[in-house]
Amino acid sequence: MSDTQTLIDSRPPSVATLFIDRVAATPDGEAYRYPVPAASGQGPDAWKSLTWAQAAERVYAIAAGLIALGVRPEERVALASSTRVEWILADLGVMCAGAATTTIYPSTNTEESAFILADSDSRVLIAEDALQLAKARENRADLPELAHVVVIDPAGAEPVEGDPEGWVLTLAELEARGAEHLVKNPDAVTDRVSAITPDQLATLIYTSGTTGRPKGVRLPHDNWSYMAKATVATGLITAGDVQYLWLPLAHVFGKVLTSGQIEVGHVTAVDGRVDKIIENLPVVQPTYMAAVPRIFEKVYNGVAAKARAGGGAKYKIFQWAAGVAREYATVSQDNFRRTGNASVPFALGAKHKVADTLVFAKIREAFGGRLRACVSGSAALAPDIGLFFSGAGIHILEGYGLTESSAASFVNPGEAYRTGTVGKPLPGTEVRIADDGEILLRGPGLMEGYHRLPEKTAEVLESDGWFHTGDIGELSEDGYLRITDRKKDLIKTSGGKYIAPAEVEGQFKAVCPFVSNILVHGADRNFCTALIALDEPTILSWAQENGLGGKPYADVVASPQAVELIQGYVQRLNEGLQRWQTIKKFRLLPRDLDIEHGELTPSLKLKRPVVEREYKYLIDDMYAGSREA
């Protein structure tokens, strides 16, 4: 048996056990960094640290506090908060109490929050602030199981008339109650942890479906213990790393990153404020971070826009450098695949050295200067954007997984990564491609099933353990997986041709530096069309230079000049497509797509049915007068 397999097979029953082991092994090692805003609200944030021992003191107090509130093993404790160090401490506290975390995005509306709390039978809600408390309070009559709300930021979150006594308490009060409980019952937490079994429920994550109610995905403790061991076995993370963690921890992708960190004991800097990423990176200087493709697209568009604003010469240098980056990445990856050596011809290497001095070094510096790798997941990254960053020395390792598979089923292997693929399966995970191209998975990372939905579970999980992902893909001879599309998203035109819209959309994002979101439409139609939303800062910067300065976004995108600008990029896209894939017509949307309007999931995936329903009038207009209209 290989050392890797031994590592995975010998995994403990829970991450709670791993946490106790980690604290014992490196009590004085730095575990977490977190920002503390300046008292005046002005100036840069200060960053504070917690050692593993200090983190454990708070985790055990939270766990004991929950036990003192009467929370029993496997009972649900909901967490509605943005990404912050308290989220991690609370989640570990829930696990160390033997209970299960129900994750809720802070952006989830009141109605859906109430549904999740009720469907999960959550006994306690750990709420970030007064806003999250208000959502629970509004539906308290419909939540008889919800015995307490624990508020992290207490400002404005005091109990009000009508609240049951003790219903609202602060996180500090919970920890104080826990510390007191531990004085009387010093083994309360360790006893709970030692009693955890691998099949015991650890996490309940509700998928944000495009239609209907979300489904609760039941993930037992063994899933996270496996993920901790398997991700480390890939060599992706080491004890010397500094991770910058900003992803939503309510999402399975964010959650899996905390498990691997506990296994190796590296430092994690935690700050979920997306608007602080650019400011934080040079301060944190991470060696690795995970992100979704939209972040890399925004960085790429921002660099291109800055070059364009610098004048024609600067923009030409950027375009040349971008071409060199893609060529360098393509050649070096191809050579590594064939020979194990990522060498490039001398002439290309010389060009790359010049481009690095002029462009690439500045990009790496903006990422903090120490970045070894980025992991990208949740949606497909346009290969041309991946190749650009690869050639610039920002190595983006695409991965793949679902909520139902605890996030990480595939990841690209370090130096041997291949842009445009999601890499190889994690050790211990099996994959096969069904006759219709669907990706099937089997292994220790798979869910127990959907909460209270046995018929839905049976639709995707076969009796022999194979899980139907709903994604279409191809496996190379040496085991690299390429995702081509969602099974349900494949378009079949009225002419009988199949089109993968995500592939076309990704290519457009690579050629058009102004795009934010794009939806390709064409099912049962005789040609394809597109709804295009532009990146507001980028297009407004362009507007300033083209006689449209001062106009709002909606007016700029409605202008003939903007339509003509995007038409040029659509033509460039079409030149590289098959005839039946080409975009014959498009419309620019009056605003960008967002989470608040329900058009994007919290992990920034496009909700196609929602967008197509909302902008049906634009789609109908594009097909007006055609034969099928």
N, C-alpha and C positions, 0 to 999 in steps of 0.2 A: 504493500500500500504506500502511495506517495506521501511525502511530508504534508502536502497541501490537503490531501484527503483526510489524513490523520487529524490535522488541525480542525477541519470542519466537523468530522465525526465525533471529536472529543469536546464539542461545544457544551457550555453549561446550559441549564434550563432557561435562563433569562438574562437580559441585559442588566437587570438589577444585581444579579450575582457578579457579572462582569464589573459593574460599578464598584461594588464592595472590594473586589480584587484589585481594581485600579487604584483606589484610595489607599489600600494597604501597601501597594508596590511603590507609589510615588506621591506620598501625602503632601510634600512641599513643592511638587512640580506645578507649574502654571497650567491651569485648566481652561479658564475663560477670561476674555477681556470684553468689557462693555463700555459704551460711552456714557458720560455724565455731562449733560449740557451745561454751559456756563451759566452762573447764577443770574447774570444780567440779561441772558438771552442773546447776548452779542459775543462774537469771537468764537474760536474753535472749541469743540467739545474736549473735555479731558477724558482719558481712558483709564479705567481701573481694572484690577485683576482679581481673580479668585484662584487660590490653589485648590488642588483636589480635596485636601482636608477641609478647607473653608467651604467649598461647594457641598461636601458631604454633611457638614454640620447643618446647613440649611435644608438639604434634601431630607435628612432624617427627621428634622423638625416638622417639615411639611407632611411627611409620611405619618409621623406620630400624631400630628394634628388631625389628619383625616381619620386615623384609627379612633382618636378620641371623639370625633364627631359621629362615630358609629358606622363608618364605611367598611364594608366587608369585602373579602376577596372576590374579584371579577365584577363587583359593582362598578358602575360607570361614574367617572368624574369628568365633566366637560371642561374644555379649555378654549376660551374665546379671546384670543389676544394676537397682536402682531408679533413678529419675531423679535425676541429680546431674551436676555439671560434668564429672566424669571420664568419664561416659557419652558426652557430646558430643565430648570430646577424643579418646577412644578410637575412636569411630565415624569421625571425621575422619582419624585416624591410619590406620585400616584402608583408607579410600578413597584416601588419599594414597599408600598402598603398592600401590594398584591391586587390592587384594583386595576381598572382599565380606563385609558384616556379616550374620551370622545372628542375629536378635534372639530372646531368650528372656526371658519375664517371670520375675522373681525368685520369684513365687508358683507357678510351674509345678512340678508334683510331679516326683519323681525319675524315674519311669518315662517320663513324657512328655518331660522334659528329655533323657533318654538317646536317645529316639526322634529328637528334633530334631537332636541332635549327630550321630547315626549317619546319618540320612537326608540331612543336608546335607554329610556328609564334612568337618565342621569340623576344621581342623588345629590351631587354637588356641582356647581358651576364656578370655575375660577375665571373671573372676568377681568379684562384689562383695566377698564375704567367705568365712569358713570354711564357712558353710552351703551356699553355692553350690558351693564346692570339694568338699564332702562328697558332693553329688549326683553329680558327675562321677567322684569316686574310687570310689564304690560300684559304678559300671558300667564302670570302666576296661577290664576284660577284653573288653567288648563294643564298645569304641571304639578300634580299632587305629589309626585315622587321627589321633586326638587326641594330638598330640605334646607340647603344653605347656598348663598352666593358669596364667594371670597373675592374681594376686589384688590387688584395689584396696586393701582394708583388711586388712592382714596379721595382725592379732591372732588368734591361735589357728589360723592357716592355714599352719603350718610343714610342710615335708615330713615324711613318716612312713616307717617301715620298709615296704618293698614298693613305694614310689614309684620309678619309674625316675629315674636321675640327671638333674637339670635339668628334671624334669617340672613342678615347682611353682616359680614365681618371682613376685616382687612387681612391681607396676606401676612402682615406683621403680627396681627392678633392670632392667626392660625399657627404661625411658627412659635409664638410664645406659649400657646396652648400645648403644642407638640413637645416643646422643651420641658414643660412641666410634667407632661405625661411620661416622658422618658426618665425623669427623676424617679418616678414611682414604678415604672415598668421598663428598666433599662434594655431588656431584650425584645421589646415589642416589635421593633422594625426588623431586626435580624431574624426573629422567629417567622415573621411574615415572608421574608425573602426566601428563607430555607424551605418554606412550604410550597413555593411556586412550582408548578409542573409545566413542562414544555407546551402542553396543549391548552393551557389556561389563557383566557382572553387577555391581551395586553392593550390593544388599540382598536378603536372603532372609527373608521374614516369614511365619511359620506362622499360619494362621488358626485360631482356637479354635473348631472345629466343635462342634455340639451332639451329634453322634454320630460314632463312628469316629475315625480318626486325623486330626490336622490336616493341611492341605495347605500346602506351601511355595509362596509367591507370589514369582516371580522378577521383580525390578524393576531394570532396567538404569540406568546412570548418566544416560542422557538423560531418564528420568522425573523425577529430582530437579532436573536443570538446568532442565527445562521448568517444574516446579512453582515453583522459585525466581523465574523470570522472570514467570510467569503470575500468581502471587499478588501480586507487587509491581505488576504492570500493572493490577490491580483498584483500586489506590489504598488498599487496606486497611491497609498498613503504610508507615511513613515512617522516614527516618533519625533523626528526633528521638524515636522511640518508646522506651518501656521496657516490655518484655514480662515478665510473670510466668509462668514455665513450670514446671508441676507434673505435667502429664499423663505417663502412662507412655511413655517413649521407645521401648519395644519395640513400641508400637502405631503404626500408620502415621500417625495424626492428630498424635501428638507429633513424629514424625520430620519431617513436612513443615514444621513451624514453624521448625526449625533451618535449613532451606534458604533460606527467604525472608529470614530475619535476616541471613544471610551476604551476600545480594544487596544489601541496603540498608545494613547495618552498624550497626543500632541495638543497644541494650543488652538483654541477656536475663538476668533473675535466675532462677536454677535451684534448685529445691528440691522433690523429689518426695514429701515427707512430707505426706500429706493432712491429718493432724491439726494441721499448722502453718499451714494456709491462712489461717484467721481472724487468727492472730497476725502472719503475714507481710505481709498486704495493706497495713496502715497504714505498715509500715516500708518496703516496696518502692515503694509508691505507683505502681503500673503505669498506663500509658496504655491498654494492651490486654492481654487474656489469653484463652486458650481453655479451655473446660471442656466437660463432658458434662452433659446435662440434670439428672442426679441432684444435682449440686452446687447448681444454682439451685433445685431443689425443696427441698433441705435448708435453704437460706438462707431461702426463703419460709416454710417451716414453722417455722423458728426464730424469725423475726420475729413470726409470728402467735402462737406459743406465749408469747413474751416479753410481747406485748400482753395476752394472756389472763391471764397471771400478774399483770399490773399492775392487775387488777380490771375490772369490767364496763364502766366508762366508757372506760378505755383501749382495751379490745377493740372497743367500738363505734366509737371514733375510727379504729382501724385498718381495720375493715371498711368504713367510709365512705370512707377514703382509698384503699383498694384499689379500690373501685368507681369513684372519680374517676380513678385512674390508668388503669384499663382504658378508660374512656370517652374520656379525653384522648388515649390512644395510638391508639384506633380512629379518632377524628375527625381527628386530625392526620395519621395515615398515609393516610387516605382523601383528605383534601384535598391532600396532597402528590402522591398518585397522579393526581388529576384536574387540578390547577392548577400543581404544582411549588412550592406554598407550604404549609408545615405549620401554617398558622394555625388557631385554634379560636375559637368564639364568646366574647365578653367574659365572660359569666357562667361558662362552663366554665373559662376562664383564671383567673378570680378564685378559684373553688373550688380549682383546682389549686395556686394560690399558697399558700393556707392549708394544704392537705394537704402541700405541699412543706416548709413550716416545721415542721409537727407530726411528719411521718413520713419523707418521702423524703430530706431532707438527711442524716438520720442513717444511712440505708442507704448512700448514696453515700460518706459518710465511712468507713463500715466497709469499703468496697472500696478505700480509700486516698485518695479525694477527687479523683483525676485521671483516672479511667477514661473513656476515649473510647468504647470498644466492647468487647464480649465476643463471641467466636466460639463457637458451640455446635454440636457435631456428635456423631456416633457413634450417636445415637438421636433420636427425635422429642421436641421440647420441647412440652409442653401449651400451646396458644395463649393460654389465660387467664393462665398464669404468665408467658409472654413479654410479654403486654400489660401486666401489672402492672409488670414491671421497666422496660419501655419508658416507661410513664407516670411512673415514679419517676426517670427519667434514667439508667438503666443499659441501654444499647442492646445488645440481644443479637441478633447477626447469625447466623442459622442457616445452616449449610452442609451439604453432602452429598457423600459419596464412599465408596469402599470400599477395602479393602486392595488389591484388584485394579486400582484406578484411582489409586493413590498418594495416597489420602485426599481430596484437594480437587478435586471436579469442578464443584461449584456453591458459590456463596457470595452472601449478600445484599449488595447494593451500598450501602455507607455510608448516607447520609441517605435514600436511596430504598428502604431495607429494608422488607420486608413480613412482619410476624409471621404465622406459620402456613405460610410458604413457606421453601424453602431457597435462594431467590434465582435468579440466572442462571448459565449455564455460564461457566467460566473461559475467557478468550480462547484460542482454538485447540481447544476441546473441542466436539464436536457431540453433539446429543441428538435422539432421536425416540422416540415412544411407539408400541409395537407394538399390533396389533389387540386383544390381550387386556389392554392397559393396562400392560404391562411397560415399564420404562424401559431404553432401549438407549443406550450411549455409544460414542463413537469419538474418538480423539485421542492426543496424545503422552504422556499420563499413564498409559496402559493398560499392564498387565503384559505381559511376554514370554510368560508361561504358568505353569502349575503345575509345580513341580520334579518331574521324572521321572514325570509323569502326563499324557501326551499325550491320552489318551481323555477325561480330566476337562477338560482345556483345550478340546478340541473341543466339549464340551457347552455352553460359555459364550461362546467366542470364535469368531466366524464368519470365514471366509476373507477377507472384505472389510473386516475390522477392527472390526465392530460387536460390542460386548460386552453380554451379557445380565446385567443387574444382579440379577434376582430380586425387584426392588422394583416396586410398582405406584404410578403417579403420574399427575398431570395437569399440562399446560402451559398457562399463560395466553396470551392473544394476544400479549402483549409479552414472553414468554419466561421468566416466573417459574414455577418448578417446585414443586408441592405433592406430598409423598409421602403416600400413603394407607395403605400397609401392605406387608409382605413378601408376595410372591406365595404362598409356601408357608404363610403364617400366616393367610390369609383363612379365615374360618369359614363353612361352609355348614350351616345348621341342617337338621333333618329335614323342615322345612316348605319348604325350597328357598330360603331367604333368605340372602344373603351379608352377613357382618358383618366389619368391620375391627377386630379386638380392640385394636390399639394406639390407635385413635381413642377408643374407649370408656375405655380405661385412662388416657389422657391427660386426658380430661374429669374423671375421678374424682380424679386428682391435683390438679386445679385447685379442686375443691370441698371436698376433705377435707384439712385441714392435718395430720392424724395419719398419713397413709399413707406408707409407704416404698416398697413394691412391690405390684403387683397383677397378677394373671393372669386374664383373662377366658376361660372355657371354654364350648364349645357346639357343636363340630363334630359333626354327625349326631345332635344332641340336639334335643328339642322346646322347650327354653328355655335361656337363658344363666345361668351361675353364675360366681362369682369366688372366687379364693383371695387373701386380703389379708394382707400383712405390715405392721405398724405401725412407725413410727419410735420407737425405744426411749426416747431422752431426752424426746421430746414426750409420749408416752403415760404415762411414769412421772411427769412433772410434773403431768399431768392427774389421775393416780391419787392424788397427794399431796393434791390439793384436793378429792377426792371419796371420802374415807374408805377408800382402798386404799393409803395410804402405807406404805412398807416392804415391800410384796409384790414378788416378782420378776416380771419381764416376762411369763413364761408364765402365772402366776396372774392377772395383771391382764387379759391378753387373753382368758382363759377366763371372766372374770367376766360376769354378766348385764349389769352397768352398761356395760362396754366394748362388748359386742355391741349394746346398745341405742343407744349413742353412734354407732357406725359405721352402724347401720341407718338412722339419720336422714340421714346423708350419702349412703347408697345411694339412699334415696328422692329426695333432691334431684337426684342424677345421673339417675335414671330419668325425672324430669319433663321433661328435655331430650332424651330419646331416642325413637326410633321404638319401637313396641310390641315388635317382634321383637328389638330390641337390649337391652331392659331386663334388669337383673340380678334374677332371681327369688329366688335364694338365694346366700349367701356363707358362708365360713368364715374365721376369723382364725387365722393360722398361729402355732404355738407359739414361733417365733423368726423373725428377719428372714432373708431370702435373702442369700447371700453368695458370694464367689469361692471360699472355702475348701471349701465343700460342692459346688462345681461347678455352682451354680444361676445364677451370673452370670459373664459373660466378664470378663476383666481391665478392659475398657472399660465395665463395668457394664451390659451388655445382658443381657436375660432369656433364659435357655436354657429355652424352653417345654417341650420333651420331657422334660428332666431334672426340672423342677418337677412336671409332670403325673405322671411316673412315681413320684416320691418321695411325693407327696401323693394318690396314686390313691384311698386309703381315704377321704379327705375328699370327693373328687369323687364317688365311688360313693355315699357317704352322702347327698349333696345330691340325687342322682337316684333314690335308693331309693324305690320306691312309685310312680314316674312310669311312664307307659305303656311307655317304651323299656327300663326297668330289667329 
